[in-house]
């Protein structure tokens, strides 16, 4: 459900019927039934929320939203659009419950609505975001955030466009130090694996440079030759279809034209800004490297819009679709 003060509850209830018009999964919500019921009364009055205790009890329909209770009662007291410890705790509780159900095989995949990082920290959970928290819950240290756009619109590749990030939620100063050859190689391996699952073919992977003009032969830094190129060379030796380092300001444009299916970005904004300019509300956040399937919308809690009937539902619908595709057995 995400943070109850944010746009998650509203987005979920407003997207519920659209999901049934083009079904890709059998959904249930994990969160606080009263928060979802309040959102339904405000935005979808004919939608009924039913509290359940086990995923096996979910009887979802176009007019019935099953919600597995996973949050303390105080979550229902959180006012809209306010950074509140109780909202951070509710988002944490729902996420942990969902991850544990997925690890136990009781659900096939999870799609997350946004949490507010400051509220999460106020609740005593000092994680940069969903990605790092899920990695810890799943016991993995090789993971990545990928933003994915399906084919169509600005993306000409028939397989869509994926952007995976070498560094993520840290200051830019720290990110520059964290861009290292092993990390880049890991991200190439992870994005190759997930794009094979989504498209059934080996992706063409473009690797971003770190510096302007790919360092201009060392005039603007040597990270391209000393850190990034060795990772690409090792990836080629392992059989991956990787090219780089390439100037970031033109690489993603080339990828949109169909030259690449995936891009490895060196830091958060290098990938995020580009893909959100292309199609922010259609982009899907996918966590790579987990033993479970997790997708998300690519936007935040949107406190400036939350609980006003202004939520955009295309992102969560796209995230549900990608989660369903990734949870299918290979070859289906």
Residue frames relative to the residue before (quaternion, step in Angstrom):
aa qw qx qy qz dx dy dz
X 1.0000 0.0000 0.0000 0.0000 0.00 0.00 0.00
X 0.3567 -0.7318 0.5056 0.2857 3.56 1.11 -0.64
X 0.7400 -0.3677 0.2944 0.4801 3.56 -1.27 -0.31
X 0.4466 -0.7170 0.4598 0.2740 3.63 -0.70 0.99
X 0.6349 0.5273 -0.3390 0.4515 3.61 1.18 -0.40
X 0.6705 0.5305 -0.2854 0.4330 3.55 1.23 -0.42
X 0.7471 -0.4414 0.2970 0.3984 3.49 -1.34 -0.26
X 0.4344 0.7509 -0.4242 0.2598 3.59 1.28 -0.19
X 0.7018 0.4643 -0.3064 0.4451 3.64 0.63 -0.99
X 0.6524 0.5132 -0.3116 0.4625 3.56 0.95 -0.86
X 0.6550 0.5210 -0.3088 0.4518 3.57 0.93 -0.94
X 0.6481 0.5340 -0.3206 0.4383 3.57 0.94 -0.90
X 0.7216 0.4315 -0.2817 0.4622 3.61 0.70 -0.97
X 0.6642 0.5012 -0.3213 0.4522 3.61 0.99 -0.68
X 0.6915 0.4581 -0.2786 0.4842 3.59 1.17 -0.53
X 0.4658 0.7408 -0.4232 0.2348 3.57 1.20 -0.44
X 0.7274 0.4250 -0.2613 0.4712 3.60 0.73 -0.98
X 0.6062 0.5535 -0.3615 0.4421 3.59 1.04 -0.67
X 0.6083 0.5439 -0.3490 0.4609 3.57 1.09 -0.68
X 0.6905 0.4716 -0.2858 0.4681 3.57 0.99 -0.77
X 0.5908 0.5613 -0.3746 0.4422 3.58 1.14 -0.45
X 0.7706 0.0970 -0.0694 0.6260 3.59 1.22 -0.50
X 0.0816 -0.8751 0.4741 0.0521 3.56 0.58 1.17
X 0.0541 -0.7862 0.6148 0.0308 3.54 -1.05 0.81
X 0.8007 0.1233 -0.0354 0.5852 3.59 1.24 -0.27
X 0.4089 -0.6354 0.5747 0.3143 3.53 -1.39 -0.07
X 0.1115 -0.8766 0.4660 0.0448 3.58 0.06 1.24
X 0.0162 0.7149 -0.6947 -0.0775 3.47 -1.44 0.30
X 0.3749 -0.7085 0.5499 0.2347 3.56 -1.24 0.41
X 0.1860 -0.7501 0.6245 0.1130 3.56 -1.07 0.78
X 0.4291 0.6860 -0.4790 0.3403 3.56 -0.54 1.14
X 0.6646 -0.4431 0.3813 0.4654 3.56 -0.84 -1.03
X 0.4284 -0.7436 0.4423 0.2605 3.63 -0.43 1.17
X 0.6697 0.5056 -0.3242 0.4368 3.62 0.91 -0.80
X 0.6127 0.5288 -0.3538 0.4689 3.60 1.05 -0.67
X 0.6707 0.4789 -0.2963 0.4828 3.59 0.93 -0.86
X 0.6387 0.5222 -0.3324 0.4571 3.59 1.01 -0.77
X 0.6360 0.5167 -0.3329 0.4666 3.58 1.01 -0.76
X 0.6472 0.5034 -0.3177 0.4762 3.59 0.99 -0.80
X 0.6437 0.5169 -0.3259 0.4607 3.58 1.00 -0.79
X 0.6504 0.5151 -0.3273 0.4524 3.59 0.89 -0.86
X 0.7059 0.4742 -0.2665 0.4536 3.57 1.00 -0.80
X 0.8309 0.2542 -0.0882 0.4870 3.58 0.88 -0.92
X 0.7854 0.1079 -0.0625 0.6063 3.63 1.15 -0.51
X 0.1412 -0.8695 0.4641 0.0931 3.60 0.54 1.16
X 0.6928 0.4668 -0.2992 0.4611 3.62 1.06 -0.52
X 0.5553 0.5856 -0.3930 0.4407 3.60 1.29 0.07
X 0.2067 -0.7856 0.5762 0.0904 3.56 -0.81 1.05
X 0.2345 -0.7548 0.5989 0.1291 3.57 -0.98 0.90
X 0.1075 -0.7979 0.5924 0.0279 3.57 -0.81 1.02
X 0.3421 -0.7349 0.5513 0.1977 3.59 -0.76 1.04
X 0.0273 -0.7894 0.6131 -0.0146 3.57 -0.93 0.95
X 0.3851 -0.7335 0.5207 0.2062 3.57 -1.27 0.40
X 0.7840 0.1755 -0.0834 0.5896 3.57 1.24 -0.30
X 0.5603 -0.6155 0.4195 0.3623 3.64 -0.94 0.74
X 0.6095 0.5706 -0.3582 0.4179 3.58 1.07 -0.62
X 0.6517 0.5234 -0.3144 0.4500 3.58 1.21 -0.41
X 0.4672 0.7038 -0.4383 0.3071 3.62 1.23 -0.18
X 0.0297 -0.7808 0.6237 -0.0215 3.57 -0.83 1.07
X 0.0185 0.8561 -0.5153 0.0341 3.52 0.76 1.07
X 0.0635 0.7526 -0.6549 0.0250 3.51 -1.21 0.67
X 0.7285 -0.4142 0.2948 0.4591 3.54 -1.27 -0.01
X 0.7761 0.3159 -0.1607 0.5216 3.58 1.13 -0.64
X 0.7143 0.3949 -0.2394 0.5258 3.59 1.28 0.06
X 0.1175 -0.7943 0.5959 0.0134 3.55 -0.69 1.19
X 0.1935 -0.7840 0.5763 0.1254 3.63 -0.48 1.10
X 0.0806 -0.7978 0.5973 0.0138 3.57 -0.91 0.96
X 0.2735 -0.7490 0.5860 0.1443 3.54 -0.69 1.13
X 0.3695 -0.7576 0.4969 0.2063 3.56 -0.57 1.17
X 0.0589 0.8229 -0.5572 0.0945 3.56 -0.64 1.17
X 0.6920 0.4681 -0.2520 0.4884 3.60 1.29 -0.13
X 0.5829 -0.5688 0.4471 0.3699 3.56 -1.25 0.46
X 0.6647 -0.5233 0.3595 0.3937 3.55 -1.22 0.52
X 0.6154 0.5918 -0.3505 0.3849 3.60 1.04 -0.72
X 0.5083 0.6511 -0.4272 0.3678 3.61 1.18 -0.34
X 0.6478 0.5318 -0.3216 0.4405 3.59 1.09 -0.68
X 0.6502 0.5294 -0.3117 0.4469 3.59 1.25 -0.28
X 0.4946 0.6730 -0.4294 0.3436 3.58 1.24 -0.16
X 0.3513 -0.7421 0.5211 0.2333 3.64 -0.70 0.97
X 0.6106 -0.5649 0.3975 0.3874 3.60 -1.12 0.52
X 0.8810 0.1428 -0.0871 0.4425 3.51 -1.32 0.62
X 0.5629 0.5599 -0.4021 0.4562 3.57 1.07 0.78
X 0.3949 -0.6806 0.5591 0.2613 3.58 -0.98 0.86
X 0.0886 0.8197 -0.5410 0.1660 3.53 -0.31 1.32
X 0.5534 -0.6210 0.4466 0.3296 3.56 -0.97 0.87
X 0.6570 0.5283 -0.3141 0.4366 3.58 0.97 -0.87
X 0.6327 0.5171 -0.3288 0.4735 3.58 1.12 -0.65
X 0.6413 0.5164 -0.3191 0.4693 3.57 1.01 -0.79
X 0.6580 0.5015 -0.3124 0.4669 3.57 1.00 -0.81
X 0.6377 0.5285 -0.3310 0.4521 3.59 0.98 -0.80
X 0.6515 0.5059 -0.3169 0.4682 3.59 0.94 -0.86
X 0.6384 0.5263 -0.3133 0.4661 3.58 1.02 -0.85
X 0.6800 0.5041 -0.2967 0.4421 3.58 0.81 -1.02
X 0.6660 0.4995 -0.3093 0.4597 3.59 0.93 -0.87
X 0.6625 0.5086 -0.3085 0.4552 3.58 0.95 -0.86
X 0.6602 0.4999 -0.3138 0.4645 3.58 0.89 -0.88
X 0.6469 0.5159 -0.3240 0.4586 3.58 0.94 -0.85
X 0.6660 0.5031 -0.3053 0.4584 3.58 0.92 -0.90
X 0.6590 0.5097 -0.3171 0.4533 3.58 0.91 -0.90
X 0.6680 0.4989 -0.3102 0.4568 3.59 0.93 -0.82
X 0.6235 0.5190 -0.3392 0.4763 3.58 1.07 -0.68
X 0.6535 0.5045 -0.3134 0.4693 3.58 1.00 -0.81
X 0.6547 0.5082 -0.3134 0.4635 3.59 0.95 -0.86
X 0.6916 0.4614 -0.2682 0.4866 3.58 1.12 -0.66
X 0.5048 -0.6779 0.4087 0.3443 3.59 1.27 -0.07
X 0.4770 0.6856 -0.4362 0.3349 3.59 1.21 0.31
X 0.7316 0.1381 -0.1604 0.6481 3.55 1.33 -0.20
X 0.4917 -0.6948 0.4517 0.2674 3.59 -1.13 0.62
X 0.7984 -0.0350 0.0633 0.5978 3.58 1.12 -0.57
X 0.1782 -0.7679 0.5966 0.1507 3.57 -1.24 0.29
X 0.1532 -0.7419 0.6488 0.0720 3.51 -1.19 0.80
X 0.2080 -0.8284 0.5145 0.0767 3.55 -0.64 1.13
X 0.3377 -0.6619 0.6293 0.2277 3.50 -1.23 0.71
X 0.6601 -0.5720 0.3065 0.3784 3.62 -1.11 0.51
X 0.1903 -0.7168 0.6513 0.1607 3.50 -1.32 0.52
X 0.4065 -0.6864 0.5404 0.2675 3.57 -1.25 0.39
X 0.4410 -0.7456 0.4323 0.2504 3.56 -0.50 1.20
X 0.6446 0.5093 -0.3358 0.4608 3.61 0.99 -0.71
X 0.6446 0.5002 -0.3225 0.4799 3.60 1.00 -0.74
X 0.6068 0.5481 -0.3407 0.4640 3.56 1.06 -0.75
X 0.6782 0.4794 -0.2840 0.4791 3.58 0.94 -0.89
X 0.6186 0.5383 -0.3472 0.4549 3.60 1.02 -0.72
X 0.6708 0.4837 -0.2874 0.4832 3.58 1.14 -0.64
X 0.5954 -0.6159 0.3435 0.3849 3.59 1.28 0.05
X 0.5925 0.5490 -0.3697 0.4593 3.57 1.25 0.24
X 0.1119 -0.8637 0.4912 0.0146 3.55 0.00 1.33
X 0.2854 0.7219 -0.5601 0.2892 3.52 0.38 1.37
X 0.5360 -0.6309 0.4435 0.3434 3.60 -1.07 0.60
X 0.7881 -0.2101 0.1544 0.5576 3.59 1.15 -0.51
X 0.7926 -0.2914 0.2369 0.4803 3.55 -1.35 -0.24
X 0.6744 0.5580 -0.3167 0.3655 3.54 0.74 -1.14
X 0.7218 0.4436 -0.2537 0.4668 3.55 0.77 -1.05
X 0.6250 0.5349 -0.3336 0.4604 3.59 1.07 -0.71
X 0.6704 0.4889 -0.2979 0.4721 3.57 0.92 -0.88
X 0.6169 0.5431 -0.3497 0.4496 3.58 1.01 -0.75
X 0.6611 0.4892 -0.3100 0.4769 3.60 0.96 -0.83
X 0.6513 0.5192 -0.3225 0.4498 3.60 0.89 -0.87
X 0.7335 0.4144 -0.2220 0.4909 3.56 1.05 -0.78
X 0.4425 -0.7359 0.4266 0.2842 3.57 1.28 -0.04
X 0.5229 0.6167 -0.4303 0.4013 3.60 1.02 0.76
X 0.1929 -0.7805 0.5812 0.1256 3.56 -1.17 0.58
X 0.6481 0.4231 -0.3202 0.5463 3.58 1.30 0.13
X 0.2969 0.7494 -0.5201 0.2823 3.57 -0.05 1.31
X 0.0718 -0.7933 0.6038 0.0308 3.55 -1.29 0.27
X 0.3734 -0.6619 0.5910 0.2703 3.53 -1.35 0.34
X 0.0651 -0.7764 0.6264 0.0214 3.53 -0.96 0.94
X 0.1866 -0.7301 0.6432 0.1356 3.55 -1.08 0.77
X 0.0937 -0.8254 0.5565 -0.0151 3.55 -0.80 1.06
X 0.0969 -0.7473 0.6555 0.0499 3.50 -1.11 0.89
X 0.3967 -0.7100 0.5275 0.2455 3.55 -0.83 0.93
X 0.6601 -0.5093 0.3559 0.4220 3.59 -1.21 0.29
X 0.6030 0.5363 -0.4316 0.4032 3.51 -1.20 0.61
X 0.7540 0.3198 -0.2668 0.5079 3.55 -1.22 0.35
X 0.8294 -0.1691 0.1183 0.5191 3.59 -0.78 -0.95
X 0.6527 0.5273 -0.3110 0.4463 3.62 1.23 -0.32
X 0.1992 -0.8308 0.5134 0.0804 3.56 -0.44 1.21
X 0.5234 0.6112 -0.4352 0.4039 3.60 1.17 -0.30
X 0.4518 -0.6938 0.4817 0.2872 3.63 -0.88 0.83
X 0.6723 0.4895 -0.2889 0.4742 3.57 1.28 -0.24
X 0.5515 -0.5915 0.4051 0.4264 3.58 1.26 -0.09
X 0.3809 -0.6995 0.5552 0.2394 3.54 -1.33 -0.13
X 0.0996 -0.7846 0.6115 0.0244 3.55 -0.84 1.07
X 0.0724 -0.7581 0.6456 0.0570 3.56 -1.11 0.76
X 0.0860 -0.7934 0.6026 0.0068 3.55 -0.64 1.19
X 0.3242 -0.7861 0.5114 0.1244 3.57 -1.04 0.85
X 0.4232 -0.7059 0.5122 0.2456 3.56 -0.85 1.01
X 0.7629 0.0978 -0.0640 0.6358 3.59 1.02 -0.82
X 0.2484 -0.8156 0.5144 0.0918 3.55 -1.10 0.58
X 0.8525 -0.0568 0.0696 0.5149 3.57 -0.46 -1.19
X 0.4615 0.6067 -0.5129 0.3947 3.51 0.07 1.39
X 0.6383 -0.5083 0.3829 0.4331 3.55 -1.22 0.26
X 0.6147 -0.5552 0.4042 0.3880 3.55 -1.18 0.52
X 0.6139 0.5501 -0.3510 0.4442 3.59 1.01 -0.74
X 0.6856 0.4560 -0.2827 0.4920 3.60 0.96 -0.86
X 0.6128 0.5695 -0.3505 0.4211 3.58 1.04 -0.74
X 0.6276 0.5484 -0.3464 0.4305 3.59 0.96 -0.79
X 0.6714 0.4784 -0.2956 0.4826 3.58 1.03 -0.72
X 0.6865 0.5058 -0.2787 0.4419 3.57 1.12 -0.69
X 0.5366 0.5875 -0.4223 0.4342 3.62 1.24 -0.14
X 0.1761 0.7866 -0.5581 0.1967 3.54 -0.21 1.34
X 0.6882 -0.5248 0.3177 0.3873 3.56 -1.18 0.63
X 0.6853 0.4729 -0.3306 0.4443 3.67 0.71 -0.84
X 0.6420 0.5256 -0.3329 0.4481 3.61 1.01 -0.76
X 0.6418 0.5157 -0.3230 0.4668 3.58 0.98 -0.81
X 0.6601 0.5105 -0.3072 0.4574 3.58 0.91 -0.90
X 0.6251 0.5373 -0.3347 0.4567 3.58 1.01 -0.78
X 0.6736 0.4931 -0.3034 0.4593 3.59 0.91 -0.87
X 0.6032 0.5359 -0.3599 0.4684 3.61 1.05 -0.67
X 0.6639 0.5048 -0.3045 0.4601 3.59 0.88 -0.90
X 0.6855 0.4972 -0.2930 0.4439 3.59 0.89 -0.94
X 0.6918 0.4612 -0.3022 0.4662 3.61 0.85 -0.87
X 0.5881 0.5502 -0.3746 0.4594 3.60 1.08 -0.57
X 0.6667 0.5175 -0.3096 0.4380 3.58 0.87 -0.93
X 0.7257 0.4418 -0.2742 0.4506 3.59 0.75 -0.99
X 0.6548 0.5001 -0.3319 0.4594 3.60 1.00 -0.66
X 0.5823 0.5367 -0.3781 0.4795 3.60 1.13 -0.47
X 0.6551 0.5069 -0.3151 0.4632 3.59 1.00 -0.78
X 0.6994 0.4715 -0.2747 0.4616 3.59 0.99 -0.80
X 0.8222 0.2680 -0.1060 0.4908 3.58 0.93 -0.88
X 0.4242 -0.7252 0.4526 0.2988 3.59 1.18 -0.42
X 0.7144 0.3621 -0.2511 0.5436 3.59 1.25 0.13
X 0.5855 -0.5604 0.4487 0.3766 3.55 -1.29 0.39
X 0.3534 -0.7675 0.4897 0.2151 3.63 -0.62 1.04
X 0.3955 -0.6448 0.5930 0.2758 3.52 -1.30 0.46
X 0.1318 -0.8390 0.5280 -0.0017 3.56 -0.46 1.26
X 0.1453 -0.7691 0.6186 0.0688 3.56 -0.82 1.05
X 0.2131 -0.7934 0.5625 0.0932 3.58 -0.82 1.00
X 0.4103 -0.7381 0.4885 0.2196 3.57 -0.70 1.14
X 0.4312 -0.6081 0.5953 0.2999 3.48 -1.32 0.48
X 0.4827 -0.6483 0.5015 0.3086 3.55 -1.29 0.26
X 0.7708 0.3518 -0.1589 0.5067 3.56 0.95 -0.94
X 0.6479 -0.4984 0.3837 0.4297 3.61 -1.20 0.33
X 0.8453 0.1074 -0.1139 0.5108 3.57 -1.10 0.82
X 0.5461 -0.6261 0.3787 0.4078 3.59 1.18 0.61
X 0.7304 -0.4576 0.2266 0.4537 3.55 1.03 0.84
X 0.2717 -0.7945 0.5026 0.2057 3.58 1.30 -0.19
X 0.6832 -0.5150 0.2728 0.4400 3.56 0.79 1.18
X 0.7747 -0.3795 0.1793 0.4729 3.56 0.95 0.91
X 0.5004 0.6627 -0.4359 0.3470 3.61 1.19 -0.15
X 0.7833 0.2872 -0.1403 0.5332 3.59 1.07 -0.76
X 0.7804 -0.2184 0.1356 0.5701 3.60 1.13 0.51
X 0.3401 -0.7689 0.5133 0.1722 3.55 -1.15 0.60
X 0.3490 0.7656 -0.4884 0.2314 3.61 1.21 0.20
X 0.5879 0.5853 -0.3730 0.4155 3.58 1.08 -0.62
X 0.7488 0.3933 -0.2196 0.4861 3.59 0.84 -0.95
X 0.7476 0.4333 -0.2327 0.4463 3.59 0.98 -0.79
X 0.7931 0.2930 -0.1348 0.5166 3.61 1.10 -0.64
X 0.7707 0.3981 -0.2211 0.4457 3.60 0.65 -1.10
X 0.6697 0.5098 -0.3206 0.4347 3.60 0.81 -0.93
X 0.6366 0.5161 -0.3617 0.4444 3.67 0.87 -0.68
X 0.6286 0.5241 -0.3400 0.4632 3.60 1.06 -0.67
X 0.6545 0.4994 -0.3113 0.4747 3.59 0.97 -0.84
X 0.6474 0.5203 -0.3217 0.4546 3.59 0.94 -0.83
X 0.6537 0.4942 -0.3132 0.4799 3.58 1.01 -0.78
X 0.6268 0.5321 -0.3332 0.4614 3.58 1.04 -0.76
X 0.6401 0.5121 -0.3213 0.4741 3.59 0.99 -0.81
X 0.6480 0.5224 -0.3168 0.4548 3.58 1.00 -0.82
X 0.6877 0.4589 -0.2712 0.4929 3.58 1.17 -0.60
X 0.6212 -0.5982 0.3213 0.3912 3.58 1.27 0.06
X 0.4902 0.6508 -0.4474 0.3688 3.60 1.23 0.18
X 0.4126 -0.6980 0.5346 0.2383 3.56 -1.16 0.70
X 0.2322 0.7959 -0.5091 0.2310 3.55 0.42 1.31
X 0.0984 -0.7765 0.6220 0.0237 3.54 -1.14 0.81
X 0.4974 0.6599 -0.4727 0.3060 3.59 -0.96 0.77
X 0.5527 -0.0263 -0.7918 -0.2587 1.42 -2.52 -0.04
X 0.1815 -0.7804 0.5953 0.0608 3.53 -1.05 0.92
X 0.6032 -0.5707 0.3978 0.3903 3.63 -1.04 0.67
X 0.4643 -0.7286 0.4335 0.2564 3.55 -0.68 1.14
X 0.6451 0.5604 -0.3373 0.3951 3.60 1.04 -0.69
X 0.7427 0.3318 -0.2246 0.5365 3.60 1.22 -0.27
X 0.5429 0.6550 -0.4039 0.3363 3.62 1.12 -0.54
X 0.7111 0.4534 -0.2931 0.4504 3.59 0.77 -0.95
X 0.5880 0.5400 -0.3693 0.4757 3.58 1.13 -0.52
X 0.6464 0.5072 -0.3131 0.4764 3.58 0.99 -0.82
X 0.6369 0.5244 -0.3272 0.4608 3.57 1.03 -0.77
X 0.6416 0.5239 -0.3255 0.4560 3.60 0.98 -0.79
X 0.6593 0.5056 -0.3003 0.4684 3.56 1.11 -0.65
X 0.6275 -0.5821 0.3181 0.4078 3.58 1.28 -0.03
X 0.4712 0.6944 -0.4398 0.3201 3.60 1.22 0.07
X 0.7869 0.1353 -0.0638 0.5987 3.59 1.16 -0.66
X 0.3692 -0.7140 0.5529 0.2197 3.55 -1.26 0.56
X 0.7924 0.1272 -0.0469 0.5948 3.56 1.21 -0.51
X 0.1620 -0.7620 0.6229 0.0721 3.52 -1.22 0.67
X 0.2270 -0.7318 0.6249 0.1501 3.55 -1.08 0.78
X 0.1471 -0.7902 0.5931 0.0464 3.58 -0.54 1.24
X 0.4923 -0.6979 0.4419 0.2743 3.56 -1.04 0.75
X 0.8096 0.0282 0.0009 0.5863 3.61 1.07 -0.61
X 0.7883 -0.4128 0.2125 0.4039 3.51 -1.36 0.50
X 0.7824 0.3728 -0.2169 0.4493 3.59 0.46 -1.15
X 0.5433 0.6137 -0.4118 0.3981 3.60 1.14 -0.42
X 0.7448 0.3591 -0.2112 0.5212 3.58 1.08 -0.68
X 0.6787 0.5381 -0.2998 0.4000 3.54 0.90 -0.97
X 0.6628 0.5138 -0.3310 0.4325 3.58 0.81 -0.90
X 0.6606 0.5265 -0.3129 0.4341 3.56 0.90 -0.93
X 0.7382 0.4288 -0.2613 0.4505 3.57 0.69 -1.04
X 0.6522 0.5027 -0.3329 0.4594 3.61 1.07 -0.59
X 0.5943 0.5227 -0.3668 0.4890 3.57 1.18 -0.42
X 0.6480 0.5288 -0.3195 0.4454 3.57 1.05 -0.74
X 0.7702 -0.2322 0.2123 0.5549 3.60 0.76 -1.01
X 0.1432 -0.8495 0.5017 0.0784 3.57 0.49 1.19
X 0.7574 0.4178 -0.2286 0.4466 3.58 0.81 -0.95
X 0.6683 0.4458 -0.3163 0.5045 3.58 1.27 0.07
X 0.5358 0.6445 -0.3996 0.3713 3.58 1.26 -0.22
X 0.2099 -0.7669 0.5995 0.0913 3.54 -1.15 0.77
X 0.3009 -0.7250 0.5975 0.1637 3.53 -0.99 0.95
X 0.0265 -0.7910 0.6108 -0.0237 3.59 -0.75 1.07
X 0.2710 -0.7466 0.5821 0.1741 3.59 -0.89 0.91
X 0.2154 -0.7944 0.5611 0.0880 3.55 -0.66 1.16
X 0.7575 0.4142 -0.2899 0.4130 3.55 -1.22 0.54
X 0.5686 0.5906 -0.3895 0.4198 3.60 1.25 -0.05
X 0.4851 -0.6405 0.4930 0.3337 3.61 -1.19 0.37
X 0.6855 0.3820 -0.2636 0.5609 3.58 1.34 0.07
X 0.4763 -0.6398 0.5158 0.3127 3.56 -1.30 0.29
X 0.0954 0.7805 -0.6136 0.0730 3.56 -0.85 1.03
X 0.0141 0.7657 -0.6424 0.0263 3.52 -0.93 1.01
X 0.0909 -0.7912 0.6031 0.0458 3.55 -1.27 0.27
X 0.5750 -0.4921 0.4972 0.4243 3.49 -1.37 0.05
X 0.4531 -0.7021 0.4850 0.2579 3.58 -1.21 0.46
X 0.6343 0.5060 -0.3419 0.4741 3.59 1.26 0.21
X 0.5443 -0.6401 0.4486 0.3047 3.56 -1.31 0.23
X 0.7879 -0.3516 0.2411 0.4445 3.54 -1.32 -0.32
X 0.2222 -0.8357 0.4857 0.1282 3.61 1.27 -0.25
X 0.0069 0.8416 -0.5391 0.0326 3.57 0.74 1.04
X 0.6170 0.5575 -0.3550 0.4271 3.60 1.11 -0.50
X 0.7469 0.3562 -0.1992 0.5250 3.58 1.25 -0.38
X 0.5357 0.7009 -0.3849 0.2714 3.57 1.15 -0.63
X 0.8565 0.1228 -0.1340 0.4830 3.52 -1.18 0.85
X 0.5610 0.5815 -0.3944 0.4376 3.55 1.12 0.74
X 0.5187 -0.6491 0.4109 0.3752 3.60 1.26 0.04
X 0.5728 0.6132 -0.3586 0.4091 3.58 1.21 0.43
X 0.3901 0.7528 -0.4680 0.2491 3.60 1.22 0.15
X 0.3628 -0.6911 0.5902 0.2058 3.53 -1.27 0.65
X 0.2290 -0.8321 0.4960 0.0954 3.60 -0.62 1.12
X 0.5017 0.6830 -0.4352 0.3040 3.61 1.15 -0.30
X 0.6241 0.5656 -0.3458 0.4136 3.59 1.06 -0.67
X 0.7069 0.4405 -0.2851 0.4743 3.58 0.83 -0.88
X 0.6059 0.5348 -0.3603 0.4659 3.59 1.11 -0.54
X 0.6472 0.4967 -0.3157 0.4845 3.59 1.01 -0.78
X 0.6479 0.5226 -0.3202 0.4523 3.59 1.00 -0.81
X 0.6275 0.5190 -0.3302 0.4773 3.59 1.05 -0.72
X 0.6490 0.5264 -0.3172 0.4484 3.57 0.95 -0.86
X 0.6793 0.4736 -0.2969 0.4755 3.60 0.87 -0.92
X 0.6252 0.5319 -0.3443 0.4557 3.61 0.98 -0.76
X 0.6568 0.5051 -0.3116 0.4652 3.58 0.96 -0.84
X 0.6501 0.5175 -0.3151 0.4585 3.58 0.97 -0.83
X 0.6963 0.4739 -0.2792 0.4611 3.59 0.91 -0.89
X 0.6848 0.4884 -0.2992 0.4506 3.61 1.10 -0.53
X 0.5257 0.6242 -0.4260 0.3905 3.60 1.21 -0.09
X 0.5704 -0.5734 0.4517 0.3766 3.59 -1.13 0.57
X 0.6376 -0.5435 0.3852 0.3869 3.55 -1.15 0.64
X 0.7947 0.3047 -0.2424 0.4656 3.55 -1.01 0.89
X 0.6544 0.4944 -0.3272 0.4693 3.61 1.21 -0.14
